[in-house]
Amino acid sequence: MNDTDNNDRIIAPPPNETVGDVAPPPRARVQDVADDAPETDAQKLGRKKDYLEGFLKEKPQAQSDGEPGGELYEAIIAALKEIYDPEIPVNIYDLGLIYGVEVTEGGHATVQMTLTTPHCPVAESMPGEVELRVGAVPGVGDAEVNLVWDPPWDPGKMSDEAKLELGML
């Protein structure tokens, strides 16, 4: 009797066969690797260090200054954290108004930002201030600010620090 039919379905055994008639599968056995002396603690430690050896020898990849974690990128973020919204006592970075910062190898910085509302009283001056502050960071050759409205800003974009400052946590 076949265990499966043409549609790969499992067929139950006929009623005259019982599960007890099937031989149990062999059990797995653990045998001693060496009949000699057991492995010493030093040998175990040496075996454990082997798998870390390649990982520990690998040097961290050098980050570009313009990538997150790079010196120039972090300096730009620090400059953005010095600009405060005039109506809300929180900096624009923690407020979530900065959507992105890109820095090229030549030192050209592009900042994507939004405002809390299109009718914000500083809609005309804030992008200019951001451009001036980012352009003043040493190593930035040219700064450009792109004001975007999509996706619209909402309080969920604020950092935990900003929410704590405003009593929202």
C-alpha positions as CSV (number, residue, x, y, z in Angstrom):
1,M,0.0,0.0,0.0
2,N,1.3,3.5,-0.9
3,D,1.6,6.2,1.8
4,T,0.5,8.8,-0.6
5,D,-1.8,9.0,-3.6
6,N,-1.3,11.0,-6.8
7,N,-2.3,14.3,-5.0
8,D,0.4,14.0,-2.3
9,R,-2.2,13.4,0.4
10,I,-1.4,11.1,3.3
11,I,-3.7,8.1,3.4
12,A,-4.5,6.5,6.8
13,P,-3.5,2.9,7.3
14,P,-6.3,0.3,6.9
15,P,-8.1,-0.6,10.1
16,N,-6.4,-4.0,10.5
17,E,-2.9,-2.3,10.9
18,T,-2.0,-0.7,14.2
19,V,0.7,1.8,15.1
20,G,2.3,-0.8,17.4
21,D,3.2,-3.0,14.4
22,V,5.6,-0.3,13.1
23,A,9.2,-0.5,14.4
24,P,10.3,2.5,16.4
25,P,13.1,4.6,14.8
26,P,16.6,4.1,16.2
27,R,17.6,6.5,19.0
28,A,20.4,8.9,18.6
29,R,23.5,8.1,20.6
30,V,26.2,10.3,21.9
31,Q,29.6,8.7,21.9
32,D,32.7,10.0,23.5
33,V,34.9,11.9,21.1
34,A,38.1,10.8,22.7
35,D,38.6,8.0,25.1
36,D,41.7,9.7,26.5
37,A,41.7,12.4,29.1
38,P,38.8,14.9,29.1
39,E,39.3,18.3,27.5
40,T,40.9,20.8,29.8
41,D,39.5,24.3,30.5
42,A,42.4,25.8,28.5
43,Q,41.5,23.7,25.5
44,K,37.8,24.6,25.8
45,L,38.7,28.3,25.9
46,G,41.0,28.0,22.9
47,R,38.2,26.3,21.0
48,K,35.8,29.1,21.9
49,K,38.2,31.9,20.8
50,D,38.5,30.4,17.3
51,Y,35.1,31.5,16.1
52,L,35.8,35.1,17.3
53,E,39.2,35.4,15.8
54,G,38.2,36.6,12.4
55,F,35.6,39.0,13.8
56,L,38.0,40.5,16.2
57,K,40.7,41.0,13.5
58,E,38.3,42.8,11.2
59,K,38.8,46.6,11.3
60,P,35.7,48.8,11.4
61,Q,34.9,50.4,8.0
62,A,35.9,54.0,7.9
63,Q,32.9,56.3,7.7
64,S,32.7,59.1,5.3
65,D,32.3,62.5,7.0
66,G,29.0,63.0,5.2
67,E,27.4,59.7,6.5
68,P,25.5,59.4,9.7
69,G,28.1,59.0,12.4
70,G,30.6,60.9,10.3
71,E,32.2,64.1,11.8
72,L,30.7,66.5,9.3
73,Y,27.3,65.0,9.4
74,E,27.2,65.1,13.2
75,A,28.4,68.8,13.1
76,I,25.5,69.6,10.9
77,I,23.1,67.9,13.2
78,A,24.6,69.8,16.1
79,A,24.0,73.1,14.2
80,L,20.4,72.1,13.5
81,K,19.9,71.4,17.2
82,E,20.8,75.0,18.0
83,I,17.9,76.4,16.0
84,Y,14.7,76.6,18.1
85,D,11.1,77.0,16.9
86,P,10.0,80.4,18.1
87,E,6.6,79.2,19.3
88,I,7.6,75.9,20.8
89,P,10.7,75.8,23.1
90,V,12.3,72.8,21.4
91,N,15.0,72.7,18.7
92,I,13.8,71.9,15.1
93,Y,15.7,68.6,14.9
94,D,14.1,67.1,18.1
95,L,10.8,68.6,17.0
96,G,11.0,66.4,13.9
97,L,11.0,69.1,11.4
98,I,14.2,67.8,9.7
99,Y,13.3,64.9,7.4
100,G,16.8,64.3,6.0
101,V,20.4,65.5,5.7
102,E,22.6,64.5,2.8
103,V,26.3,65.5,2.5
104,T,28.3,64.9,-0.7
105,E,32.1,64.3,-0.8
106,G,32.5,67.9,-1.9
107,G,30.9,69.3,1.2
108,H,27.5,70.1,-0.4
109,A,24.8,69.7,2.3
110,T,21.1,69.3,1.4
111,V,18.6,69.4,4.2
112,Q,15.0,68.2,3.7
113,M,12.7,70.0,6.2
114,T,9.1,70.9,6.9
115,L,7.3,73.2,9.3
116,T,4.6,72.4,11.8
117,T,2.0,74.0,9.5
118,P,2.1,75.8,6.1
119,H,0.8,78.9,7.8
120,C,3.7,79.0,10.3
121,P,4.7,82.6,11.0
122,V,8.4,81.7,10.3
123,A,7.7,79.9,7.0
124,E,9.6,82.6,5.1
125,S,12.6,83.0,7.5
126,M,13.2,79.5,9.0
127,P,14.5,77.8,5.8
128,G,16.9,80.7,5.3
129,E,18.2,80.5,8.9
130,V,18.7,76.7,8.5
131,E,20.7,77.3,5.3
132,L,22.9,79.9,7.0
133,R,23.6,77.8,10.0
134,V,24.3,74.6,8.0
135,G,26.5,76.7,5.6
136,A,28.5,78.0,8.5
137,V,29.5,74.5,9.7
138,P,33.3,74.1,9.0
139,G,33.7,71.7,6.1
140,V,30.4,72.5,4.4
141,G,31.0,74.3,1.1
142,D,27.4,74.9,0.0
143,A,24.1,74.4,1.8
144,E,20.7,73.9,0.3
145,V,17.3,73.6,2.1
146,N,14.3,72.0,0.5
147,L,11.0,72.8,2.2
148,V,8.6,69.9,1.8
149,W,5.0,69.4,3.0
150,D,4.6,65.7,2.3
151,P,4.5,63.9,4.6
152,P,2.9,66.5,6.8
153,W,4.4,67.1,10.2
154,D,2.6,65.6,13.2
155,P,3.6,65.4,16.9
156,G,4.5,61.7,16.5
157,K,7.7,62.9,14.6
158,M,9.1,64.5,17.8
159,S,11.9,62.8,19.7
160,D,11.3,61.5,23.2
161,E,13.4,64.4,24.6
162,A,11.1,66.9,22.9
163,K,8.0,65.2,24.2
164,L,9.4,65.2,27.7
165,E,10.3,68.9,27.4
166,L,6.7,69.6,26.4
167,G,5.1,67.4,29.0
168,M,3.8,64.9,26.5
169,L,5.3,61.8,28.1
